[in-house]
Amino acid sequence: MRSFVVIQPINLERFLSFQEVSHILYTYEMLISSLFVLVIALL
């Protein structure tokens, strides 16, 4: 039971960091796609 308590926060931290990274990638992807649309509109 004690080992479970020790492992749990590490997994939670890893999940939060993964969520953060995916959010950053999503924002970056949105930025790239909007810039791409802007370039097409100008051409």
Phi and psi restraints in degrees (range 20) as a CNS / XPLOR table:
assign (resid 1 and name C) (resid 2 and name N)
       (resid 2 and name CA) (resid 2 and name C) 1.0 -65.6 20.0 2
assign (resid 2 and name N) (resid 2 and name CA)
       (resid 2 and name C) (resid 3 and name N) 1.0 -40.9 20.0 2
assign (resid 2 and name C) (resid 3 and name N)
       (resid 3 and name CA) (resid 3 and name C) 1.0 -63.2 20.0 2
assign (resid 3 and name N) (resid 3 and name CA)
       (resid 3 and name C) (resid 4 and name N) 1.0 -36.0 20.0 2
assign (resid 3 and name C) (resid 4 and name N)
       (resid 4 and name CA) (resid 4 and name C) 1.0 -61.9 20.0 2
assign (resid 4 and name N) (resid 4 and name CA)
       (resid 4 and name C) (resid 5 and name N) 1.0 -42.6 20.0 2
assign (resid 4 and name C) (resid 5 and name N)
       (resid 5 and name CA) (resid 5 and name C) 1.0 -64.6 20.0 2
assign (resid 5 and name N) (resid 5 and name CA)
       (resid 5 and name C) (resid 6 and name N) 1.0 -35.2 20.0 2
assign (resid 5 and name C) (resid 6 and name N)
       (resid 6 and name CA) (resid 6 and name C) 1.0 -71.4 20.0 2
assign (resid 6 and name N) (resid 6 and name CA)
       (resid 6 and name C) (resid 7 and name N) 1.0 -41.3 20.0 2
assign (resid 6 and name C) (resid 7 and name N)
       (resid 7 and name CA) (resid 7 and name C) 1.0 -72.0 20.0 2
assign (resid 7 and name N) (resid 7 and name CA)
       (resid 7 and name C) (resid 8 and name N) 1.0 -35.7 20.0 2
assign (resid 7 and name C) (resid 8 and name N)
       (resid 8 and name CA) (resid 8 and name C) 1.0 -55.9 20.0 2
assign (resid 8 and name N) (resid 8 and name CA)
       (resid 8 and name C) (resid 9 and name N) 1.0 -49.1 20.0 2
assign (resid 8 and name C) (resid 9 and name N)
       (resid 9 and name CA) (resid 9 and name C) 1.0 -62.6 20.0 2
assign (resid 9 and name N) (resid 9 and name CA)
       (resid 9 and name C) (resid 10 and name N) 1.0 -33.8 20.0 2
assign (resid 9 and name C) (resid 10 and name N)
       (resid 10 and name CA) (resid 10 and name C) 1.0 -63.5 20.0 2
assign (resid 10 and name N) (resid 10 and name CA)
       (resid 10 and name C) (resid 11 and name N) 1.0 -45.5 20.0 2
assign (resid 10 and name C) (resid 11 and name N)
       (resid 11 and name CA) (resid 11 and name C) 1.0 -63.9 20.0 2
assign (resid 11 and name N) (resid 11 and name CA)
       (resid 11 and name C) (resid 12 and name N) 1.0 -40.4 20.0 2
assign (resid 11 and name C) (resid 12 and name N)
       (resid 12 and name CA) (resid 12 and name C) 1.0 -63.4 20.0 2
assign (resid 12 and name N) (resid 12 and name CA)
       (resid 12 and name C) (resid 13 and name N) 1.0 -43.6 20.0 2
assign (resid 12 and name C) (resid 13 and name N)
       (resid 13 and name CA) (resid 13 and name C) 1.0 -63.3 20.0 2
assign (resid 13 and name N) (resid 13 and name CA)
       (resid 13 and name C) (resid 14 and name N) 1.0 -42.3 20.0 2
assign (resid 13 and name C) (resid 14 and name N)
       (resid 14 and name CA) (resid 14 and name C) 1.0 -63.7 20.0 2
assign (resid 14 and name N) (resid 14 and name CA)
       (resid 14 and name C) (resid 15 and name N) 1.0 -42.1 20.0 2
assign (resid 14 and name C) (resid 15 and name N)
       (resid 15 and name CA) (resid 15 and name C) 1.0 -63.4 20.0 2
assign (resid 15 and name N) (resid 15 and name CA)
       (resid 15 and name C) (resid 16 and name N) 1.0 -43.1 20.0 2
assign (resid 15 and name C) (resid 16 and name N)
       (resid 16 and name CA) (resid 16 and name C) 1.0 -64.4 20.0 2
assign (resid 16 and name N) (resid 16 and name CA)
       (resid 16 and name C) (resid 17 and name N) 1.0 -42.2 20.0 2
assign (resid 16 and name C) (resid 17 and name N)
       (resid 17 and name CA) (resid 17 and name C) 1.0 -65.9 20.0 2
assign (resid 17 and name N) (resid 17 and name CA)
       (resid 17 and name C) (resid 18 and name N) 1.0 -37.7 20.0 2
assign (resid 17 and name C) (resid 18 and name N)
       (resid 18 and name CA) (resid 18 and name C) 1.0 -64.1 20.0 2
assign (resid 18 and name N) (resid 18 and name CA)
       (resid 18 and name C) (resid 19 and name N) 1.0 -42.5 20.0 2
assign (resid 18 and name C) (resid 19 and name N)
       (resid 19 and name CA) (resid 19 and name C) 1.0 -61.2 20.0 2
assign (resid 19 and name N) (resid 19 and name CA)
       (resid 19 and name C) (resid 20 and name N) 1.0 -42.8 20.0 2
assign (resid 19 and name C) (resid 20 and name N)
       (resid 20 and name CA) (resid 20 and name C) 1.0 -62.7 20.0 2
assign (resid 20 and name N) (resid 20 and name CA)
       (resid 20 and name C) (resid 21 and name N) 1.0 -45.8 20.0 2
assign (resid 20 and name C) (resid 21 and name N)
       (resid 21 and name CA) (resid 21 and name C) 1.0 -62.9 20.0 2
assign (resid 21 and name N) (resid 21 and name CA)
       (resid 21 and name C) (resid 22 and name N) 1.0 -44.0 20.0 2
assign (resid 21 and name C) (resid 22 and name N)
       (resid 22 and name CA) (resid 22 and name C) 1.0 -64.7 20.0 2
assign (resid 22 and name N) (resid 22 and name CA)
       (resid 22 and name C) (resid 23 and name N) 1.0 -36.3 20.0 2
assign (resid 22 and name C) (resid 23 and name N)
       (resid 23 and name CA) (resid 23 and name C) 1.0 -64.9 20.0 2
assign (resid 23 and name N) (resid 23 and name CA)
       (resid 23 and name C) (resid 24 and name N) 1.0 -42.9 20.0 2
assign (resid 23 and name C) (resid 24 and name N)
       (resid 24 and name CA) (resid 24 and name C) 1.0 -63.7 20.0 2
assign (resid 24 and name N) (resid 24 and name CA)
       (resid 24 and name C) (resid 25 and name N) 1.0 -43.7 20.0 2
assign (resid 24 and name C) (resid 25 and name N)
       (resid 25 and name CA) (resid 25 and name C) 1.0 -63.2 20.0 2
assign (resid 25 and name N) (resid 25 and name CA)
       (resid 25 and name C) (resid 26 and name N) 1.0 -39.8 20.0 2
assign (resid 25 and name C) (resid 26 and name N)
       (resid 26 and name CA) (resid 26 and name C) 1.0 -63.4 20.0 2
assign (resid 26 and name N) (resid 26 and name CA)
       (resid 26 and name C) (resid 27 and name N) 1.0 -44.3 20.0 2
assign (resid 26 and name C) (resid 27 and name N)
       (resid 27 and name CA) (resid 27 and name C) 1.0 -62.8 20.0 2
assign (resid 27 and name N) (resid 27 and name CA)
       (resid 27 and name C) (resid 28 and name N) 1.0 -42.9 20.0 2
assign (resid 27 and name C) (resid 28 and name N)
       (resid 28 and name CA) (resid 28 and name C) 1.0 -62.4 20.0 2
assign (resid 28 and name N) (resid 28 and name CA)
       (resid 28 and name C) (resid 29 and name N) 1.0 -41.7 20.0 2
assign (resid 28 and name C) (resid 29 and name N)
       (resid 29 and name CA) (resid 29 and name C) 1.0 -64.4 20.0 2
assign (resid 29 and name N) (resid 29 and name CA)
       (resid 29 and name C) (resid 30 and name N) 1.0 -41.8 20.0 2
assign (resid 29 and name C) (resid 30 and name N)
       (resid 30 and name CA) (resid 30 and name C) 1.0 -62.5 20.0 2
assign (resid 30 and name N) (resid 30 and name CA)
       (resid 30 and name C) (resid 31 and name N) 1.0 -41.6 20.0 2
assign (resid 30 and name C) (resid 31 and name N)
       (resid 31 and name CA) (resid 31 and name C) 1.0 -63.4 20.0 2
assign (resid 31 and name N) (resid 31 and name CA)
       (resid 31 and name C) (resid 32 and name N) 1.0 -46.2 20.0 2
assign (resid 31 and name C) (resid 32 and name N)
       (resid 32 and name CA) (resid 32 and name C) 1.0 -61.9 20.0 2
assign (resid 32 and name N) (resid 32 and name CA)
       (resid 32 and name C) (resid 33 and name N) 1.0 -45.0 20.0 2
assign (resid 32 and name C) (resid 33 and name N)
       (resid 33 and name CA) (resid 33 and name C) 1.0 -65.9 20.0 2
assign (resid 33 and name N) (resid 33 and name CA)
       (resid 33 and name C) (resid 34 and name N) 1.0 -38.4 20.0 2
assign (resid 33 and name C) (resid 34 and name N)
       (resid 34 and name CA) (resid 34 and name C) 1.0 -67.5 20.0 2
assign (resid 34 and name N) (resid 34 and name CA)
       (resid 34 and name C) (resid 35 and name N) 1.0 -39.0 20.0 2
assign (resid 34 and name C) (resid 35 and name N)
       (resid 35 and name CA) (resid 35 and name C) 1.0 -64.7 20.0 2
assign (resid 35 and name N) (resid 35 and name CA)
       (resid 35 and name C) (resid 36 and name N) 1.0 -39.3 20.0 2
assign (resid 35 and name C) (resid 36 and name N)
       (resid 36 and name CA) (resid 36 and name C) 1.0 -62.7 20.0 2
assign (resid 36 and name N) (resid 36 and name CA)
       (resid 36 and name C) (resid 37 and name N) 1.0 -43.5 20.0 2
assign (resid 36 and name C) (resid 37 and name N)
       (resid 37 and name CA) (resid 37 and name C) 1.0 -63.5 20.0 2
assign (resid 37 and name N) (resid 37 and name CA)
       (resid 37 and name C) (resid 38 and name N) 1.0 -40.5 20.0 2
assign (resid 37 and name C) (resid 38 and name N)
       (resid 38 and name CA) (resid 38 and name C) 1.0 -63.2 20.0 2
assign (resid 38 and name N) (resid 38 and name CA)
       (resid 38 and name C) (resid 39 and name N) 1.0 -43.3 20.0 2
assign (resid 38 and name C) (resid 39 and name N)
       (resid 39 and name CA) (resid 39 and name C) 1.0 -62.2 20.0 2
assign (resid 39 and name N) (resid 39 and name CA)
       (resid 39 and name C) (resid 40 and name N) 1.0 -43.4 20.0 2
assign (resid 39 and name C) (resid 40 and name N)
       (resid 40 and name CA) (resid 40 and name C) 1.0 -63.1 20.0 2
assign (resid 40 and name N) (resid 40 and name CA)
       (resid 40 and name C) (resid 41 and name N) 1.0 -40.7 20.0 2
assign (resid 40 and name C) (resid 41 and name N)
       (resid 41 and name CA) (resid 41 and name C) 1.0 -64.3 20.0 2
assign (resid 41 and name N) (resid 41 and name CA)
       (resid 41 and name C) (resid 42 and name N) 1.0 -37.6 20.0 2
assign (resid 41 and name C) (resid 42 and name N)
       (resid 42 and name CA) (resid 42 and name C) 1.0 -73.1 20.0 2
assign (resid 42 and name N) (resid 42 and name CA)
       (resid 42 and name C) (resid 43 and name N) 1.0 -31.6 20.0 2
